Amino acid sequence: MKGNKKLLIFSILCIVAGLVLTVFSGVRDGGYLKQLLGDAGNARLQEKKTVDVTEAFHSLSVTESSADVQLLPSEDGGCRVVYGEDEYSRCSVSVENGVLTVERETKDHARSGLIVFEETLPVCIYLPAESYRALSVTASSGDFRSSGGFSWETAAIETHSGDIRLEELSAETLTAKSGSGDIKLRGCSVGSLTLESGSGELKAEALNCSGDGQLRSGSGDIKLEESSFRSLVISATSGEVKLTQTVCSGSVKAETGSGDITLRKISAESFDFRSGSGDVKGSVYGPVDFIVDTGSGSVRTRGGVRGEAECRVKTGSGDVDLETDR
């Protein structure tokens, strides 16, 4: 009797779960939502708009709540902004005091007690390939991407959870921050660089930084490949640090809480690597003098020469396994 009762309860739970998944899928795809709301549901459909910008400007400011933002090269030399909006979301484009401002105002997304799941169209800003004074981007959950070789005196990009992708961008000062999104740079040239992410990955390839670079991450990994700096400071709480073919004319410092530090053909005037429980391993260009301090980890170094440039390594419980490349 008890067995039949348990079987009956289990069957009812399975049926309820199936109904919930079916309804949610329908709402997500928009079918049930449109049936329930009728014309109100159709009002949520996106309308694509294009604004041609004819006024002169030297700076760009973008504020976006949820849509992805893309900076793209203009093929005809003009400037235009393409975006989507509906009755709950309005996008404004204006030029004032030499600043092109693109800003979205989002209203209440609920009607008749139902949440609307329609996605917002990305905001595409087409710019002539010129040099500009300042770029300022603030986004919440949307991604930001720039490609096409734009040049800025200062560029500041910040997202709450969105990713940041920069390709062939030039800036005297570049700052990119994300709460949980990834930040990736490729082929960029900057004077000074600051990258920060709470839990996302920081990655740069073929980056040329003529000044100082600072990279900070909470739990995300930090990766540099074929990049150069005057000086470099890296810190990660639990993420790993991986440096490959990275050159610093001055010093390079990297510190992690529990993540490993992995080096491949790193060149600098001096080295300083620290980790709480992570390993420090790989190779640096010599000659260098390995100065190692570890609490309980094993130590193995090869190719060190006393009196040469210092390569200081300190770990709590992590192992150290380093050698020199000549």
Backbone bond lengths (Angstrom), bond angles and torsions (degrees), N, CA, C in turn:
res aa  C-N    CA-C-N  psi(-1)  N-CA   C-N-CA  omega(-1)  CA-C   N-CA-C  phi
1 M - - - 1.462 - - 1.527 110.85 -
2 K 1.374 115.05 -46.70 1.458 119.48 179.91 1.523 110.46 -64.23
3 G 1.349 115.39 -36.39 1.459 118.33 -179.97 1.514 111.83 -65.05
4 N 1.334 117.60 -40.49 1.463 121.12 178.83 1.524 111.07 -64.94
5 K 1.361 116.00 -37.20 1.459 120.16 -179.60 1.522 110.75 -65.47
6 K 1.337 115.96 -42.87 1.464 119.64 179.02 1.522 110.85 -64.51
7 L 1.349 115.97 -39.58 1.454 119.97 179.35 1.523 111.19 -64.12
8 L 1.340 116.11 -39.27 1.461 120.69 179.07 1.526 110.89 -64.47
9 I 1.332 116.87 -44.22 1.474 121.14 179.47 1.530 110.25 -62.74
10 F 1.342 115.77 -43.40 1.463 119.93 179.58 1.525 111.10 -61.79
11 S 1.345 117.07 -40.99 1.466 121.38 179.82 1.519 111.10 -63.62
12 I 1.347 115.90 -41.78 1.467 119.92 -180.00 1.530 110.68 -64.22
13 L 1.345 116.21 -41.38 1.462 120.05 178.91 1.515 111.58 -62.71
14 C 1.327 117.00 -40.60 1.459 120.52 178.34 1.525 111.64 -62.88
15 I 1.349 116.15 -40.93 1.471 120.31 179.69 1.529 110.45 -64.40
16 V 1.339 115.98 -44.74 1.463 120.55 179.92 1.523 110.83 -62.33
17 A 1.338 115.83 -43.59 1.465 119.54 179.49 1.522 111.02 -62.16
18 G 1.327 116.85 -40.39 1.455 120.32 178.40 1.510 112.44 -63.61
19 L 1.357 116.52 -40.37 1.467 120.32 178.37 1.524 111.32 -64.54
20 V 1.344 115.60 -41.71 1.465 119.63 -179.74 1.520 110.72 -62.71
21 L 1.346 116.95 -45.26 1.459 120.41 179.72 1.524 111.54 -63.99
22 T 1.331 116.75 -38.31 1.459 120.54 179.74 1.515 111.59 -64.91
23 V 1.351 116.01 -45.47 1.462 120.62 -179.95 1.519 110.58 -64.34
24 F 1.345 116.46 -44.84 1.461 119.83 -179.74 1.518 111.34 -60.97
25 S 1.332 116.92 -42.10 1.456 120.86 179.26 1.519 110.82 -62.54
26 G 1.339 115.26 -40.12 1.460 119.23 178.78 1.505 112.34 -66.04
27 V 1.334 116.15 -41.76 1.463 119.97 178.53 1.510 110.63 -64.88
28 R 1.360 116.13 -43.41 1.457 120.45 -179.78 1.511 111.22 -59.96
29 D 1.333 117.61 -42.17 1.457 121.34 -178.76 1.519 112.99 -79.44
30 G 1.328 116.59 -8.31 1.445 119.81 174.80 1.519 114.62 93.51
31 G 1.335 119.76 -10.30 1.453 120.75 -175.71 1.510 113.22 -67.13
32 Y 1.347 118.72 -59.47 1.452 121.94 -179.50 1.519 111.01 -62.86
33 L 1.339 115.66 -35.19 1.455 118.71 -178.46 1.514 110.80 -61.66
34 K 1.327 116.59 -43.54 1.463 119.65 -179.46 1.532 111.12 -68.25
35 Q 1.334 117.12 -34.48 1.451 119.56 178.25 1.524 111.01 -67.30
36 L 1.336 116.10 -40.18 1.458 120.35 -178.35 1.524 112.52 -73.39
37 L 1.360 116.85 -37.24 1.452 119.78 -175.68 1.525 113.36 -97.23
38 G 1.307 118.43 -16.61 1.452 120.68 -178.59 1.505 111.23 62.63
39 D 1.335 116.60 -125.05 1.460 121.56 -179.28 1.514 112.17 -63.81
40 A 1.344 116.93 -30.26 1.465 119.72 179.70 1.516 110.59 -64.02
41 G 1.339 116.79 -36.32 1.456 119.56 177.99 1.514 111.71 -68.27
42 N 1.358 116.17 -39.07 1.458 118.84 179.02 1.521 112.31 -67.06
43 A 1.359 116.55 -25.00 1.454 120.65 -179.38 1.516 111.52 -66.38
44 R 1.334 116.76 -16.82 1.453 120.99 -178.27 1.532 111.42 -83.20
45 L 1.319 118.44 -8.17 1.452 120.57 179.91 1.521 110.33 -64.95
46 Q 1.326 115.76 145.15 1.450 120.79 -176.02 1.530 111.90 -75.58
47 E 1.328 114.13 145.52 1.455 121.35 172.10 1.524 108.03 -115.23
48 K 1.315 117.25 122.32 1.450 121.99 -178.12 1.520 109.88 -83.82
49 K 1.326 115.33 130.43 1.465 120.40 -178.52 1.522 110.38 -129.34
50 T 1.328 115.52 152.27 1.453 122.14 178.14 1.519 109.54 -131.03
51 V 1.330 115.85 130.67 1.466 121.26 177.52 1.528 108.35 -119.49
52 D 1.328 116.58 121.24 1.461 121.34 174.58 1.521 108.73 -86.35
53 V 1.328 115.75 126.54 1.463 120.96 -179.02 1.520 108.24 -98.63
54 T 1.334 116.46 115.49 1.465 121.36 -177.86 1.528 112.44 -105.29
55 E 1.342 117.69 -19.71 1.465 120.16 179.16 1.525 110.47 -73.37
56 A 1.329 115.69 149.82 1.464 120.65 177.69 1.529 109.94 -75.05
57 F 1.318 116.88 144.70 1.465 121.49 177.80 1.519 108.83 -150.87
58 H 1.331 115.58 156.14 1.462 120.65 179.50 1.529 112.71 -120.82
59 S 1.338 117.13 -9.30 1.464 121.61 -177.44 1.516 109.80 -138.04
60 L 1.344 114.79 160.19 1.467 120.83 -179.30 1.519 109.67 -132.46
61 S 1.327 116.04 131.02 1.460 122.34 176.78 1.525 108.65 -126.24
62 V 1.352 116.25 126.41 1.465 121.47 -177.38 1.526 109.03 -127.08
63 T 1.317 117.03 128.88 1.462 122.79 173.74 1.518 108.10 -126.28
64 E 1.327 117.38 119.63 1.465 122.32 -174.98 1.516 109.59 -139.93
65 S 1.326 116.80 137.89 1.468 120.77 -177.17 1.527 112.76 -87.39
66 S 1.328 117.54 -49.53 1.463 118.70 -172.22 1.524 114.76 -133.81
67 A 1.306 118.47 -21.76 1.466 119.51 -175.69 1.525 111.45 -79.94
68 D 1.320 115.93 153.41 1.456 121.11 172.64 1.530 109.44 -71.29
69 V 1.323 115.97 146.68 1.465 122.00 179.10 1.521 108.82 -120.83
70 Q 1.329 116.46 131.80 1.459 120.89 179.74 1.525 110.32 -128.28
71 L 1.333 116.20 133.08 1.462 121.70 170.55 1.521 107.16 -102.41
72 L 1.332 116.21 122.52 1.449 121.41 -174.92 1.521 109.82 -130.25
73 P 1.333 117.71 149.13 1.474 119.81 178.59 1.519 111.54 -70.39
74 S 1.307 115.47 139.28 1.457 121.12 177.83 1.513 109.80 -82.15
75 E 1.317 116.69 132.03 1.459 120.75 -178.41 1.524 112.42 -79.80
76 D 1.319 117.94 -26.38 1.462 120.82 -176.00 1.531 113.18 -105.29
77 G 1.359 117.15 5.23 1.456 119.53 178.89 1.510 114.64 83.47
78 G 1.325 118.06 -2.72 1.453 121.27 177.69 1.517 111.06 -95.96
79 C 1.315 116.08 178.00 1.469 121.63 177.95 1.522 109.37 -121.82
80 R 1.313 115.57 133.30 1.462 119.53 176.67 1.523 109.24 -149.19
81 V 1.329 115.13 155.16 1.461 122.65 179.72 1.525 107.84 -122.68
82 V 1.329 115.98 124.70 1.456 121.97 179.69 1.526 108.23 -115.02
83 Y 1.323 116.80 128.88 1.465 120.32 -175.54 1.525 110.13 -153.20
84 G 1.324 115.63 169.67 1.451 121.66 176.57 1.512 110.38 -117.00
85 E 1.314 116.40 147.42 1.458 120.01 176.86 1.526 109.87 -151.50
86 D 1.330 116.46 166.03 1.452 123.72 177.25 1.518 107.49 -147.87
87 E 1.318 116.96 -167.56 1.470 119.13 -176.04 1.521 113.06 -70.39
88 Y 1.328 118.15 -15.29 1.456 121.09 179.51 1.524 112.14 -100.58
89 S 1.323 117.60 -7.99 1.454 120.82 -174.83 1.521 109.41 -140.22
90 R 1.317 116.53 125.24 1.452 122.30 179.67 1.523 110.27 -123.05
91 C 1.314 116.72 137.21 1.456 122.20 179.83 1.531 108.65 -117.22
92 S 1.322 116.86 130.60 1.458 121.01 -179.86 1.520 110.02 -114.73
93 V 1.321 116.21 140.96 1.464 123.44 178.68 1.519 107.78 -127.35
94 S 1.340 116.95 124.47 1.458 119.98 -177.48 1.515 110.45 -151.39
95 V 1.327 115.87 159.39 1.458 122.74 175.23 1.521 107.98 -125.17
96 E 1.323 115.59 124.27 1.457 120.79 179.55 1.530 109.07 -147.00
97 N 1.316 115.61 131.04 1.473 122.12 -179.10 1.527 112.27 53.43
98 G 1.312 116.26 36.84 1.451 120.67 176.72 1.513 115.22 80.23
99 V 1.334 117.83 9.58 1.463 121.99 -178.84 1.528 109.77 -114.86
100 L 1.311 116.16 121.52 1.464 121.25 172.56 1.522 107.90 -83.04
101 T 1.325 116.81 118.94 1.465 121.90 -176.79 1.523 110.07 -113.91
102 V 1.323 115.85 125.73 1.463 122.46 175.11 1.518 106.62 -118.94
103 E 1.320 116.81 117.72 1.462 120.57 -172.64 1.519 110.27 -141.02
104 R 1.335 115.60 137.22 1.459 120.51 178.84 1.520 110.61 -109.85
105 E 1.310 114.55 135.13 1.464 121.41 174.40 1.522 107.85 -109.48
106 T 1.327 117.18 120.12 1.459 122.36 -178.21 1.513 110.11 -106.76
107 K 1.320 116.00 127.38 1.462 121.55 179.47 1.524 110.32 -96.76
108 D 1.330 116.99 -169.80 1.461 122.32 -179.09 1.522 109.94 -61.95
109 H 1.345 116.37 128.77 1.471 121.19 -177.83 1.526 112.65 -94.71
110 A 1.311 118.32 8.55 1.460 120.18 -176.42 1.518 110.55 -112.09
111 R 1.287 116.44 140.54 1.459 121.57 175.57 1.520 107.71 -144.67
112 S 1.326 115.89 134.44 1.464 122.47 -179.52 1.515 111.91 54.41
113 G 1.356 116.08 31.08 1.455 120.12 176.43 1.506 114.43 77.73
114 L 1.340 118.27 5.28 1.457 121.06 -178.98 1.517 109.77 -112.37
115 I 1.329 116.67 139.04 1.455 121.71 179.49 1.524 108.87 -88.36
116 V 1.307 116.35 135.32 1.449 121.84 -179.77 1.521 109.88 -89.55
117 F 1.330 116.70 130.90 1.456 121.24 -174.74 1.524 113.32 -103.24
118 E 1.331 118.92 6.89 1.455 119.89 -179.09 1.532 110.63 -60.78
119 E 1.316 117.49 140.57 1.450 121.66 178.16 1.528 110.36 -86.39
120 T 1.324 116.16 150.04 1.446 121.64 177.93 1.523 109.95 -86.51
121 L 1.323 116.65 135.96 1.453 120.10 177.79 1.526 109.96 -64.17
122 P 1.315 117.64 147.62 1.463 119.39 178.21 1.522 111.83 -65.56
123 V 1.323 115.43 155.70 1.455 121.78 174.46 1.523 107.48 -96.99
124 C 1.317 117.03 117.80 1.456 122.04 -179.57 1.522 108.83 -109.82
125 I 1.335 115.99 121.32 1.456 121.67 -179.81 1.523 107.39 -112.21
126 Y 1.329 116.02 115.28 1.455 121.61 -179.26 1.523 108.91 -97.98
127 L 1.342 116.50 118.39 1.453 122.40 -176.20 1.519 110.92 -118.99
128 P 1.338 117.38 146.30 1.467 119.44 169.97 1.525 109.90 -64.68
129 A 1.301 117.49 148.04 1.461 121.89 -179.15 1.524 109.29 -77.18
130 E 1.329 116.16 82.22 1.455 122.80 -178.24 1.521 109.53 -130.18
131 S 1.335 115.41 -179.32 1.460 121.33 175.01 1.528 108.87 -96.14
132 Y 1.328 115.62 135.92 1.459 121.61 -177.37 1.530 109.89 -125.79
133 R 1.326 113.97 165.02 1.460 118.45 -175.68 1.522 112.02 -83.16
134 A 1.339 118.53 -56.13 1.464 119.85 -172.69 1.522 111.26 -142.42
135 L 1.326 115.05 141.29 1.463 123.01 173.37 1.516 108.52 -120.96
136 S 1.324 116.87 126.37 1.460 122.24 177.74 1.522 108.67 -131.54
137 V 1.332 116.21 120.66 1.464 121.43 -178.74 1.519 108.76 -128.85
138 T 1.322 116.51 127.54 1.459 122.67 174.44 1.522 108.19 -127.28
139 A 1.331 116.92 120.75 1.459 121.17 -177.90 1.519 109.67 -135.53
140 S 1.325 115.58 155.99 1.463 120.30 -180.00 1.525 110.24 -96.32
141 S 1.322 117.54 -81.24 1.464 120.49 -176.90 1.515 113.20 -106.60
142 G 1.303 117.49 -6.97 1.451 119.79 -179.40 1.516 112.85 -81.81
143 D 1.341 115.94 158.25 1.454 121.98 176.26 1.524 110.25 -85.85
144 F 1.337 115.76 159.59 1.460 120.90 174.12 1.516 108.63 -128.00
145 R 1.335 115.63 134.84 1.464 119.91 179.91 1.515 109.96 -140.68
146 S 1.333 115.44 136.02 1.457 121.53 176.33 1.517 109.05 -129.22
147 S 1.320 116.85 130.14 1.458 121.32 177.77 1.525 108.04 -145.75
148 G 1.330 115.81 147.55 1.447 117.58 176.12 1.508 115.15 121.84
149 G 1.335 118.93 9.12 1.449 120.57 172.28 1.508 116.00 76.97
150 F 1.326 118.87 34.91 1.456 121.12 177.24 1.530 110.65 -74.50
151 S 1.347 115.77 148.79 1.455 121.83 -178.72 1.526 109.54 -120.80
152 W 1.361 115.88 131.95 1.461 121.98 -177.83 1.523 109.57 -132.14
153 E 1.333 115.60 147.65 1.464 118.14 170.61 1.524 109.35 -70.97
154 T 1.330 116.80 -48.99 1.463 121.78 175.69 1.525 108.96 -132.69
155 A 1.329 115.83 140.25 1.465 121.50 177.15 1.523 108.32 -134.48
156 A 1.328 116.43 122.53 1.468 122.41 179.56 1.519 108.38 -127.89
157 I 1.341 116.06 118.02 1.466 121.85 -175.88 1.522 108.43 -127.56
158 E 1.321 116.56 129.15 1.463 120.35 -178.65 1.523 110.08 -140.60
159 T 1.333 115.88 129.49 1.457 121.71 176.27 1.525 109.21 -128.81
160 H 1.325 115.29 155.05 1.464 119.21 178.37 1.521 110.66 -82.12
161 S 1.325 116.73 -51.99 1.469 119.67 -179.34 1.521 112.72 -133.51
162 G 1.305 118.12 -0.76 1.453 120.91 -178.19 1.515 112.78 -83.09
163 D 1.342 115.21 161.51 1.458 122.01 176.56 1.528 110.44 -84.52
164 I 1.336 116.12 156.95 1.458 122.73 176.30 1.523 107.88 -124.78
165 R 1.340 116.32 125.88 1.466 121.88 179.07 1.526 108.43 -126.87
166 L 1.320 116.88 122.38 1.465 121.57 -179.72 1.517 109.02 -126.03
167 E 1.331 116.24 125.79 1.460 121.38 -179.51 1.525 109.76 -126.03
168 E 1.334 115.90 125.83 1.469 123.49 175.32 1.525 111.72 56.59
169 L 1.292 117.38 33.26 1.463 121.88 177.54 1.518 109.95 -88.92
170 S 1.335 116.67 142.56 1.460 122.19 176.29 1.527 108.78 -119.00
171 A 1.335 115.80 139.01 1.460 120.16 178.92 1.517 109.51 -158.95
172 E 1.326 116.27 142.31 1.455 119.21 173.99 1.531 109.84 -67.82
173 T 1.338 115.80 -39.50 1.466 121.49 177.11 1.521 108.69 -134.22
174 L 1.323 116.75 124.88 1.462 121.21 179.27 1.522 109.82 -124.87
175 T 1.332 115.39 126.58 1.457 122.41 175.28 1.525 108.34 -127.19
176 A 1.324 117.20 124.79 1.462 121.76 178.48 1.521 108.54 -132.77
177 K 1.341 116.47 125.97 1.458 121.41 -177.40 1.526 110.09 -134.66
178 S 1.338 115.51 141.35 1.463 120.81 176.03 1.521 109.12 -144.18
179 G 1.324 115.92 140.77 1.457 119.41 178.77 1.518 112.03 -67.26
180 S 1.325 116.86 -52.60 1.465 120.38 -177.78 1.520 113.33 -133.16
181 G 1.314 118.02 -0.07 1.454 120.26 -178.27 1.520 113.05 -87.60
182 D 1.338 115.14 165.43 1.459 121.68 175.82 1.527 110.11 -81.41
183 I 1.335 116.29 151.13 1.462 122.39 173.93 1.517 107.47 -125.87
184 K 1.335 116.30 120.79 1.462 120.36 -176.80 1.521 110.37 -132.44
185 L 1.342 115.30 130.56 1.456 122.64 179.25 1.526 109.19 -120.35
186 R 1.325 114.58 142.35 1.468 118.78 177.73 1.525 109.41 -143.93
187 G 1.327 115.75 124.63 1.454 120.30 176.24 1.510 114.34 66.66
188 C 1.321 118.69 28.16 1.459 122.17 -177.83 1.530 110.70 -93.71
189 S 1.340 115.87 153.54 1.457 122.52 177.75 1.519 108.57 -129.06
190 V 1.343 117.42 119.47 1.461 121.05 -174.37 1.526 110.23 -136.38
191 G 1.338 114.57 160.17 1.449 119.99 173.59 1.513 111.27 -83.13
192 S 1.324 116.31 -57.06 1.462 121.94 174.72 1.523 108.74 -129.50
193 L 1.346 115.77 152.29 1.463 120.24 -171.34 1.520 111.02 -138.25
194 T 1.341 116.07 134.20 1.466 122.66 172.12 1.519 108.26 -133.29
195 L 1.343 116.38 120.13 1.459 121.96 176.44 1.522 108.38 -122.74
196 E 1.337 116.40 132.61 1.464 120.66 179.55 1.527 109.95 -140.49
197 S 1.342 116.12 137.65 1.456 121.23 173.64 1.520 109.40 -149.30
198 G 1.322 115.94 139.76 1.454 119.45 179.37 1.520 112.43 -70.79
199 S 1.330 116.74 -51.97 1.464 119.94 -177.48 1.520 113.03 -132.42
200 G 1.318 118.29 -2.22 1.458 120.56 -179.63 1.513 112.62 -86.05
201 E 1.328 115.15 169.57 1.459 122.19 179.18 1.522 110.52 -84.35
202 L 1.324 116.31 140.46 1.462 122.38 171.91 1.521 107.50 -108.33
203 K 1.329 116.53 125.08 1.459 119.45 -177.65 1.518 110.14 -143.48
204 A 1.338 116.19 135.04 1.457 121.13 176.75 1.520 109.08 -136.01
205 E 1.330 116.01 133.28 1.460 122.61 177.40 1.523 108.85 -124.90
206 A 1.326 116.44 137.96 1.465 122.22 177.89 1.528 110.71 50.88
207 L 1.315 116.24 47.37 1.461 122.81 -179.60 1.519 110.02 -97.50
208 N 1.331 116.02 133.68 1.457 121.27 176.07 1.528 108.34 -115.93
209 C 1.334 116.49 109.83 1.461 122.45 178.84 1.525 107.53 -116.06
210 S 1.327 116.39 109.36 1.455 120.28 -176.36 1.524 112.46 -77.04
211 G 1.329 116.84 -12.80 1.457 121.33 179.46 1.518 112.04 -115.69
212 D 1.335 115.11 -139.72 1.461 121.42 -176.60 1.525 111.09 -93.77
213 G 1.327 115.51 141.48 1.452 121.76 176.63 1.514 111.11 -117.55
214 Q 1.338 116.55 135.46 1.462 122.28 176.99 1.520 108.40 -129.67
215 L 1.341 116.25 122.02 1.455 122.36 -179.37 1.519 108.70 -125.28
216 R 1.331 116.09 125.50 1.460 120.95 -178.45 1.524 109.92 -132.56
217 S 1.345 114.86 135.24 1.460 120.39 179.96 1.523 109.97 -143.17
218 G 1.340 115.94 148.55 1.454 120.38 175.98 1.516 111.03 -82.72
219 S 1.324 115.99 -78.50 1.469 120.50 -178.80 1.528 112.80 -110.59
220 G 1.308 117.84 -5.53 1.458 120.16 179.62 1.514 112.40 -82.86
221 D 1.335 115.56 156.46 1.465 121.00 177.83 1.526 110.51 -78.01
222 I 1.326 115.61 156.89 1.459 122.89 175.39 1.525 107.87 -121.65
223 K 1.351 116.50 124.03 1.459 120.78 -176.76 1.526 110.27 -131.98
224 L 1.327 115.46 129.46 1.460 121.72 175.29 1.519 108.53 -124.59
225 E 1.337 116.08 134.70 1.460 121.02 179.00 1.520 109.87 -135.97
226 E 1.326 116.24 128.53 1.461 123.13 175.11 1.528 111.23 51.13
227 S 1.320 116.46 50.69 1.455 121.82 -176.52 1.522 110.85 -125.57
228 S 1.351 116.36 158.91 1.461 120.91 -177.86 1.525 110.45 -134.35
229 F 1.347 114.83 148.12 1.459 122.86 -179.10 1.529 108.96 -144.08
230 R 1.348 115.40 162.42 1.456 118.62 166.00 1.518 108.51 -77.15
231 S 1.336 116.38 -51.54 1.462 121.64 172.67 1.515 108.20 -142.47
232 L 1.327 115.97 157.06 1.455 120.61 -173.78 1.518 110.38 -141.73
233 V 1.350 115.20 130.71 1.464 121.74 176.50 1.523 107.79 -127.03
234 I 1.341 116.13 125.09 1.462 122.31 -177.12 1.525 109.26 -127.09
235 S 1.322 116.38 137.31 1.461 120.28 174.11 1.521 109.47 -141.75
236 A 1.346 116.08 137.20 1.461 122.63 178.04 1.520 108.13 -142.27
237 T 1.313 116.28 135.82 1.461 119.78 -178.51 1.529 110.77 -73.72
238 S 1.330 116.24 -61.20 1.467 119.44 179.70 1.518 112.70 -123.83
239 G 1.302 117.93 -4.83 1.456 120.84 178.88 1.515 111.81 -78.47
240 E 1.328 115.63 163.47 1.456 121.70 178.49 1.528 110.52 -91.01
241 V 1.318 116.29 155.00 1.460 123.16 176.10 1.522 108.57 -117.07
242 K 1.330 116.29 125.19 1.462 121.12 179.47 1.520 108.98 -128.69
243 L 1.334 116.59 117.47 1.458 122.27 -179.56 1.520 108.83 -117.27
244 T 1.325 115.94 123.21 1.464 121.55 -178.95 1.522 109.88 -127.17
245 Q 1.325 117.01 123.46 1.458 122.86 178.99 1.527 110.89 48.77
246 T 1.326 115.77 54.45 1.450 122.67 179.18 1.524 109.48 -108.85
247 V 1.341 116.37 133.32 1.456 121.72 -175.26 1.522 109.45 -119.42
248 C 1.338 116.24 131.46 1.462 122.44 174.75 1.524 108.59 -127.24
249 S 1.328 116.69 125.90 1.453 118.97 177.10 1.520 111.31 -72.03
250 G 1.344 116.70 -23.05 1.455 122.08 175.64 1.517 111.29 -108.45
251 S 1.313 116.56 -127.29 1.463 121.64 -175.83 1.522 112.01 -101.29
252 V 1.322 115.45 156.15 1.453 122.16 171.70 1.518 108.15 -128.18
253 K 1.343 115.41 129.97 1.457 121.95 178.71 1.519 108.99 -128.42
254 A 1.328 116.34 133.88 1.462 121.33 178.15 1.523 109.07 -138.57
255 E 1.322 116.63 132.71 1.460 121.34 -178.24 1.529 109.69 -137.96
256 T 1.343 115.85 134.80 1.457 121.51 176.57 1.523 109.58 -131.40
257 G 1.335 114.62 157.65 1.453 118.90 174.39 1.515 111.23 -81.35
258 S 1.332 115.81 -59.05 1.465 120.30 -179.06 1.523 112.87 -127.55
259 G 1.306 118.51 -6.33 1.453 120.74 -178.19 1.513 112.68 -81.58
260 D 1.345 115.69 154.89 1.458 121.25 176.73 1.526 110.57 -75.52
261 I 1.319 115.97 156.12 1.457 123.09 170.34 1.519 107.25 -116.75
262 T 1.344 116.54 115.38 1.455 122.03 -177.06 1.519 109.53 -115.24
263 L 1.331 117.05 127.00 1.460 123.11 -173.88 1.522 110.48 -119.64
264 R 1.346 115.73 139.85 1.456 120.82 175.87 1.524 108.81 -140.38
265 K 1.359 116.41 106.68 1.461 121.35 176.08 1.525 111.23 57.51
266 I 1.319 115.74 61.73 1.458 122.62 179.89 1.519 109.20 -102.00
267 S 1.332 116.45 134.09 1.456 121.32 -179.62 1.522 109.58 -123.15
268 A 1.359 116.35 134.26 1.459 121.57 178.30 1.522 109.65 -163.36
269 E 1.323 116.29 165.72 1.459 120.76 176.00 1.517 110.74 -71.82
270 S 1.350 116.37 -34.73 1.463 121.23 175.37 1.514 108.86 -152.27
271 F 1.354 115.45 155.68 1.460 122.27 -176.17 1.525 109.78 -126.67
272 D 1.336 116.05 143.67 1.464 121.29 175.91 1.520 107.95 -146.38
273 F 1.348 116.54 109.30 1.456 121.62 -177.57 1.524 109.21 -121.55
274 R 1.341 116.59 131.11 1.459 121.32 -178.66 1.529 110.10 -137.51
275 S 1.332 115.52 139.65 1.460 120.47 177.29 1.519 109.76 -149.86
276 G 1.338 115.50 140.92 1.462 119.40 178.36 1.514 111.95 -69.91
277 S 1.339 116.02 -61.93 1.468 119.60 -179.01 1.522 113.00 -124.87
278 G 1.311 117.77 -0.44 1.457 120.28 179.70 1.518 112.25 -84.15
279 D 1.337 115.62 162.56 1.458 121.77 177.02 1.530 110.34 -86.37
280 V 1.327 115.84 153.78 1.463 122.72 171.77 1.524 107.06 -119.86
281 K 1.330 116.69 118.24 1.465 119.22 -170.86 1.519 110.48 -149.24
282 G 1.355 114.54 158.10 1.454 119.53 176.05 1.507 112.07 125.24
283 S 1.342 115.59 -145.61 1.457 119.78 -174.75 1.517 111.17 -142.54
284 V 1.352 115.31 149.15 1.456 122.84 174.40 1.521 108.07 -130.34
285 Y 1.341 115.96 154.89 1.457 119.27 177.90 1.524 109.60 -72.39
286 G 1.325 115.86 132.72 1.452 121.75 -179.53 1.508 111.59 -104.88
287 P 1.344 114.58 -177.37 1.467 124.56 5.54 1.523 112.81 -80.63
288 V 1.338 116.41 145.14 1.450 122.65 177.76 1.526 108.92 -137.83
289 D 1.307 114.19 161.44 1.464 121.39 175.53 1.518 107.63 -108.29
290 F 1.340 117.38 108.98 1.460 121.70 179.94 1.533 109.63 -75.49
291 I 1.324 116.34 121.17 1.459 122.17 176.50 1.522 106.69 -120.42
292 V 1.336 116.49 104.39 1.463 121.87 -168.51 1.523 111.01 -115.32
293 D 1.330 115.06 136.03 1.463 121.95 176.19 1.526 107.41 -135.32
294 T 1.334 117.29 116.14 1.458 120.80 179.11 1.517 110.08 -136.11
295 G 1.347 114.63 145.24 1.455 119.33 -178.90 1.516 112.91 -72.53
296 S 1.330 116.27 -61.72 1.464 119.57 -177.13 1.522 112.92 -130.54
297 G 1.328 117.63 0.36 1.459 119.46 -179.15 1.512 112.60 -80.72
298 S 1.324 115.79 161.42 1.466 121.26 176.98 1.525 110.03 -81.45
299 V 1.337 116.44 156.46 1.465 121.70 -177.14 1.523 109.56 -128.66
300 R 1.336 115.32 130.94 1.459 121.10 175.16 1.523 108.22 -144.69
301 T 1.317 117.97 116.36 1.464 122.58 177.30 1.519 109.13 -128.64
302 R 1.338 115.29 148.06 1.455 120.89 -178.45 1.526 109.45 -139.74
303 G 1.323 115.45 129.94 1.460 120.75 175.31 1.508 115.04 93.34
304 G 1.325 119.32 5.43 1.456 121.37 179.65 1.525 112.13 -70.60
305 V 1.346 116.06 147.13 1.469 121.86 179.31 1.525 107.96 -131.34
306 R 1.306 116.56 122.25 1.462 120.99 -179.48 1.532 110.49 -63.72
307 G 1.348 113.81 140.77 1.453 119.88 177.73 1.519 114.41 89.00
308 E 1.324 117.96 -7.23 1.464 121.17 178.68 1.543 109.82 -87.58
309 A 1.320 117.42 -172.28 1.466 121.76 178.94 1.525 110.14 -54.77
310 E 1.327 116.13 137.52 1.455 120.37 -174.38 1.530 112.34 -79.46
311 C 1.315 114.85 136.51 1.456 122.25 170.60 1.521 106.49 -123.15
312 R 1.330 115.43 94.57 1.463 120.82 -176.41 1.522 110.30 -89.92
313 V 1.330 115.45 134.18 1.464 121.47 -179.48 1.515 108.31 -134.53
314 K 1.319 115.88 130.60 1.459 120.58 177.95 1.518 109.67 -137.85
315 T 1.348 116.74 127.31 1.462 121.94 176.76 1.522 109.77 -133.58
316 G 1.334 114.72 157.76 1.453 119.36 174.47 1.512 111.29 -82.92
317 S 1.330 115.20 -63.74 1.463 119.82 179.31 1.526 112.37 -125.21
318 G 1.316 116.98 0.47 1.459 120.02 -178.76 1.508 112.94 -78.04
319 D 1.340 115.99 154.53 1.457 122.09 177.27 1.530 110.28 -83.02
320 V 1.323 115.58 156.39 1.466 122.58 176.57 1.522 108.28 -123.19
321 D 1.334 115.97 124.07 1.473 120.62 179.38 1.537 107.14 -142.13
322 L 1.346 115.77 96.90 1.454 121.49 -173.94 1.524 111.15 -130.84
323 E 1.335 114.40 150.55 1.449 121.05 174.77 1.519 109.34 -144.05
324 T 1.321 116.41 168.78 1.459 120.89 -179.31 1.514 111.29 -103.49
325 D 1.349 115.47 146.38 1.459 122.90 169.74 1.525 106.91 -105.93
326 R 1.307 117.20 135.54 1.471 120.73 -179.96 1.517 110.28 -117.74
